[in-house]
Amino acid sequence: MNLFGKVTRASLYLVAAFGTAFACATENMPGGPAVNQLNFAAPATKIMQEIHWLHWMMLAICALIFVGVFGVMFYSILKHRKSLGHKSASFHESTLVEIVWTVIPLLIVIGMALPATKTVVAMKDTTNSDITIKTTGYQWKWGYDYIKGEGEGISFLSTLTTSREAINNLAPKSNTYLMEVDNEMVVPVGKKIRLITTANDVIHAWTIPAFGVKQDAIPGFVRDTWFKAETIGTFRGQCSELCGAEHAFMPIVVKVVSQDDYTAWVAQKKKEMGAAGDDPSKVYTLEEQKERGAKVYAANCAACHQPNGKGAGAFPALDGSKVVNGPKAGQFNILLNGKGAMPKWAGVISDGDIAAVITYTRNSWGNKTGEVIQTQEIITARGGN
């Protein structure tokens, strides 16, 4: 094959490769943004429908003002220019002009403000809700506690499931890249859901564009909002407040299901929570704790400390760490109370999970302490009974 043929074949392979990559990169995200999307997310609530209407109404008004003002200005410039023999007017005041350019903008502002105010007031009306869910932002995941209505007592964390390999471009990216979680918030269709938002560390923001919901979650404060989904499906959003190094890695996924499916989910979730309950007096073997700890580490720690325990940036390596290989009381204190960029985990994950993940880190990679941490030790360390 001559040089021209080789170059042509190589070019075709390159074009095919870029075409494949482009096709993957331009696939619609289920419940998320669409390819070439120019408008807001498709509305799944009446509030979002009103936001859509307000957006287009105000855009149309602004466009008319733009065309009117600049149309008159350019007409005046072209038709009354000096080269055509026109001379500038010498009047200084006009009561009529003053009235017109005061009254017309006032009417425009009132016409825009009235429907907008009606929607904003409706967005803040969280009364008569069917289900209340407390939403807590953590660096970097979300915690959900169902505190009123069907599902009361259910509690879980929602963590990004996109693999570190995909994030580092070492594995293919799915069409829900960085917008997929292990535990979705599940709610029934047609029910008013009140969200109480707060945060454990820094300011976060809970946002689902299709619902027209964006509410800050602030440490030490409790704020609330609501939504009522009119459509069954999965809807995606992200933390909308810059909250730290892993800000891009705390997505929000809400699964809206039928009432029957929601009732079944509640029953299943409570069954799982009951089965996962820890017996503080139970003594686990090293292998049992390492197996459980590996899962806890992958879900809560690997994003910062890396799956291989080597750490990254502000997050120190755990492999060979003096803290991990030193007296266990020091590691207990850091996990329970936090330190620096490390958040406190007491009350975020269970005592049993904390015991398991400490056991895992003290006996993984190059760490070989041989120590097995039991649930009761963590309860004692945090001052419990």
C-alpha positions in Angstrom: 0.0 0.0 0.0 1.4 3.4 -1.0 1.8 6.3 1.4 -1.4 8.0 0.3 -3.4 4.8 1.0 -1.9 4.5 4.4 -2.6 8.1 5.3 -6.2 7.7 4.0 -6.9 4.6 6.0 -5.4 6.2 9.1 -7.6 9.3 8.6 -10.7 7.1 8.2 -9.8 5.2 11.5 -9.3 8.6 13.2 -12.7 10.0 11.9 -14.5 6.8 13.0 -12.9 7.0 16.5 -13.9 10.6 16.9 -17.4 9.8 15.5 -17.9 7.1 18.1 -16.7 9.3 20.9 -18.9 12.1 19.8 -21.9 9.8 19.5 -21.4 8.6 23.1 -20.8 12.2 24.3 -24.1 13.4 22.7 -26.5 10.8 24.1 -29.5 12.1 26.0 -29.3 11.5 29.8 -32.4 9.7 31.2 -34.0 12.2 33.6 -31.3 14.8 32.9 -30.2 17.2 30.1 -30.9 16.4 26.5 -28.6 16.9 23.5 -28.6 20.5 22.2 -31.1 21.5 24.9 -31.7 25.2 24.8 -34.7 25.5 27.1 -35.1 24.6 30.8 -35.6 21.0 31.8 -39.0 19.6 30.7 -41.4 20.3 33.6 -42.5 17.5 35.9 -44.4 19.8 38.4 -46.9 22.6 38.0 -44.4 25.0 39.6 -41.9 24.2 36.9 -44.6 24.7 34.3 -45.2 28.2 35.7 -41.5 28.9 35.6 -41.4 27.9 32.0 -44.3 30.3 31.2 -42.8 33.1 33.2 -39.5 32.6 31.4 -41.0 32.9 27.9 -43.3 35.7 28.8 -40.5 37.8 30.2 -38.2 36.9 27.3 -41.0 38.1 24.9 -41.5 41.4 26.8 -37.7 42.0 26.9 -37.5 41.3 23.2 -40.3 43.7 22.4 -38.6 46.4 24.5 -35.3 45.8 22.8 -36.8 46.0 19.3 -38.9 49.0 20.2 -36.2 51.1 21.8 -33.4 50.2 19.4 -35.8 50.5 16.4 -36.7 54.0 17.4 -33.1 54.9 18.1 -31.7 53.6 14.8 -34.7 55.1 12.9 -33.9 58.5 14.4 -30.2 58.2 13.7 -30.8 57.3 10.0 -33.7 59.6 9.2 -32.7 62.6 11.1 -29.0 62.7 10.6 -27.1 66.0 9.9 -26.2 64.9 6.3 -29.8 65.1 5.3 -30.1 68.6 6.6 -31.8 67.9 9.9 -31.0 70.1 12.9 -31.3 69.0 16.5 -34.3 70.1 18.5 -33.8 72.8 21.1 -36.5 71.8 23.7 -35.3 70.8 27.1 -38.4 69.5 28.9 -41.6 67.7 28.0 -44.1 66.8 30.6 -45.8 64.3 28.2 -42.5 62.4 27.6 -41.7 62.3 31.3 -45.1 60.8 32.0 -44.9 58.3 29.2 -41.5 56.9 30.0 -42.4 56.7 33.7 -45.9 55.1 33.4 -45.1 52.6 30.6 -42.0 51.0 32.4 -44.1 50.9 35.7 -46.9 49.0 34.0 -44.4 46.6 32.4 -42.8 46.0 35.8 -46.2 45.4 37.5 -47.2 43.1 34.6 -44.1 41.0 35.2 -44.0 41.2 39.0 -47.6 40.0 39.7 -47.4 36.5 38.1 -43.8 36.1 39.3 -44.8 36.9 42.9 -47.7 34.5 42.7 -45.3 31.7 41.7 -42.7 32.6 44.3 -45.3 32.6 47.0 -46.6 29.2 45.8 -43.0 27.9 45.9 -42.7 28.8 49.6 -46.0 27.2 50.7 -45.0 24.0 52.3 -48.2 23.5 54.3 -50.4 20.4 53.9 -47.6 18.1 52.8 -48.2 14.4 52.5 -44.6 13.3 53.2 -41.7 15.2 54.9 -38.1 14.3 54.1 -35.1 15.8 55.8 -32.2 16.3 53.3 -28.7 16.7 54.7 -25.7 17.7 52.6 -22.4 16.2 53.4 -19.0 16.5 51.8 -19.8 14.9 49.4 -23.1 13.0 49.5 -26.7 13.4 50.5 -28.5 12.0 53.5 -32.3 11.4 53.5 -34.5 10.9 56.6 -38.2 10.3 56.0 -39.6 12.0 59.1 -43.4 12.3 58.5 -45.9 10.5 56.4 -45.7 7.1 54.7 -42.1 5.9 55.0 -41.5 7.6 58.4 -38.3 6.2 59.9 -36.5 5.4 56.7 -33.0 6.8 56.6 -30.1 6.3 54.1 -27.2 8.0 52.4 -27.1 8.6 48.6 -23.6 8.4 47.1 -22.2 8.8 43.6 -21.7 5.4 41.9 -19.7 6.5 38.9 -16.4 4.6 39.1 -13.1 6.4 39.8 -11.8 4.7 36.6 -14.5 6.4 34.5 -13.7 9.8 36.2 -10.0 9.3 35.4 -10.8 8.4 31.8 -9.6 4.8 32.3 -13.1 3.3 31.7 -16.1 4.1 29.4 -18.5 6.8 30.6 -22.2 5.9 30.8 -25.0 8.3 29.7 -25.6 9.0 33.4 -21.9 9.9 34.1 -21.6 11.7 37.4 -25.4 11.7 37.8 -26.0 8.2 39.2 -26.3 7.1 42.8 -26.5 4.0 44.9 -29.7 5.0 46.7 -32.3 7.3 45.0 -34.8 9.3 46.9 -38.1 7.6 46.2 -41.5 9.4 46.3 -45.0 8.7 45.1 -46.5 10.5 42.1 -49.1 13.2 42.8 -48.1 13.7 46.5 -46.8 16.9 48.0 -43.3 16.3 49.3 -41.9 18.8 51.8 -38.1 18.9 51.9 -36.3 20.2 55.0 -32.7 21.0 54.1 -29.6 21.4 56.2 -25.9 20.5 56.0 -23.3 18.8 58.1 -20.3 20.8 57.1 -20.4 23.6 54.5 -23.2 25.1 52.4 -24.7 22.8 49.8 -27.8 23.3 47.5 -30.4 20.6 46.7 -31.6 21.1 43.1 -33.8 19.2 40.6 -34.4 21.3 37.5 -37.4 19.4 36.3 -39.2 20.1 39.7 -38.3 23.8 39.7 -36.6 23.3 43.1 -33.3 24.8 44.3 -32.8 25.2 48.0 -29.6 25.9 49.9 -28.6 23.5 52.7 -26.8 25.5 55.4 -25.0 24.2 58.5 -26.9 25.2 61.6 -30.0 26.3 59.8 -33.1 24.5 58.7 -34.9 25.6 55.5 -37.7 24.0 53.6 -39.2 23.7 50.1 -41.6 21.3 48.4 -42.5 19.6 45.1 -45.3 17.5 43.8 -44.3 15.4 40.8 -47.0 14.9 38.2 -45.0 12.4 36.1 -43.6 9.0 37.0 -39.9 8.7 36.1 -36.4 9.3 37.3 -35.2 12.9 37.6 -31.6 14.1 38.2 -29.9 17.2 39.6 -26.7 18.1 41.3 -25.5 20.1 44.3 -25.6 23.7 43.0 -23.4 25.4 45.6 -19.6 25.2 45.3 -18.9 23.0 48.4 -15.3 21.7 48.0 -13.0 19.5 46.0 -15.6 16.9 45.2 -18.4 19.3 44.5 -19.1 17.8 41.1 -19.5 14.4 42.6 -22.6 14.7 44.7 -25.6 14.2 42.3 -29.2 14.1 43.3 -31.6 11.4 41.9 -35.3 11.3 42.6 -37.4 8.3 41.5 -41.1 9.1 41.2 -43.2 5.9 41.3 -46.9 5.0 41.6 -48.5 4.8 45.0 -48.5 1.0 45.0 -44.9 0.8 44.1 -44.0 3.4 46.7 -45.8 1.4 49.4 -43.9 -1.7 48.3 -40.6 0.2 48.4 -41.3 1.4 51.9 -42.0 -2.1 53.1 -38.8 -3.4 51.4 -36.6 -0.5 52.7 -37.8 -1.0 56.3 -37.1 -4.7 56.0 -33.6 -4.0 54.8 -33.0 -1.5 57.6 -34.2 -4.0 60.2 -31.9 -6.7 58.8 -29.0 -4.3 58.8 -29.4 -3.3 62.4 -26.3 -3.9 64.5 -26.2 -6.0 67.7 -23.7 -4.1 69.8 -22.8 -7.3 71.7 -22.0 -9.3 68.6 -18.3 -10.1 68.1 -17.2 -10.2 64.5 -14.2 -12.0 63.0 -11.5 -10.1 61.1 -12.7 -11.3 57.7 -16.3 -10.4 58.5 -15.3 -6.8 59.4 -13.0 -6.5 56.5 -15.7 -7.6 54.0 -18.2 -5.2 55.5 -15.6 -2.4 55.8 -14.6 -2.7 52.2 -18.1 -1.8 51.1 -18.3 1.1 53.6 -14.9 2.4 52.4 -15.9 2.2 48.7 -19.2 4.1 49.3 -17.9 6.8 51.7 -14.1 7.0 51.7 -12.6 6.0 48.4 -13.6 9.2 46.6 -11.1 11.2 48.7 -8.5 8.6 50.0 -8.6 6.6 46.7 -9.5 2.9 46.4 -5.9 1.9 46.9 -5.5 4.0 50.0 -2.9 6.3 48.5 -4.8 9.6 49.1 -5.0 12.6 46.9 -4.5 16.4 47.4 -5.6 17.4 50.9 -6.6 13.9 51.8 -3.7 11.9 53.2 -2.7 8.3 52.3 -4.1 5.7 54.6 -1.7 3.0 53.4 1.2 3.3 55.8 -0.5 6.1 57.8 0.8 6.7 61.3 -2.8 7.3 62.5 -4.2 4.1 60.9 -1.3 2.0 62.2 -1.0 3.8 65.6 -3.2 3.6 68.7 -6.8 3.0 67.6 -8.2 5.7 69.9 -6.7 8.4 67.6 -8.4 7.0 64.5 -11.7 6.6 66.5 -11.5 10.3 67.4 -11.0 11.4 63.8 -13.8 9.4 62.3 -16.3 10.3 65.1 -15.5 14.0 65.4 -13.8 14.9 62.1 -10.5 16.8 61.6 -9.6 19.4 58.9 -11.1 18.3 55.6 -12.3 15.0 57.2 -16.0 15.3 58.2 -17.3 13.7 61.3 -19.0 10.4 60.7 -20.8 9.9 64.0 -24.5 10.0 63.3 -23.9 9.9 59.5 -23.2 6.1 59.2 -23.9 3.5 61.9 -21.5 2.6 64.7 -21.2 -0.9 63.1 -20.1 0.7 59.8 -17.5 2.9 61.5 -16.1 -0.2 63.3 -16.0 -2.1 60.1 -14.3 0.6 58.0 -11.7 1.2 60.7 -11.0 -2.6 60.8 -10.7 -2.6 57.0 -8.2 0.4 56.8 -6.1 -1.1 59.6 -5.8 -4.4 57.8 -5.6 -3.5 54.1 -2.9 -2.6 51.6 0.3 -2.4 53.6 -1.4 -2.1 56.9 -1.4 -5.3 59.0 -2.3 -4.5 62.6 -4.4 -7.6 63.0 -6.9 -5.6 65.1 -10.6 -6.2 64.9 -12.7 -3.3 65.9 -16.2 -4.2 67.4 -19.3 -2.1 67.4 -19.3 -1.7 71.2 -15.9 0.0 71.1 -17.3 2.7 68.8 -20.3 3.2 71.1 -18.1 3.6 74.1 -15.7 6.0 72.3 -18.5 8.4 71.3 -19.9 8.3 74.9 -22.8 6.0 74.3 -24.1 3.0 76.2 
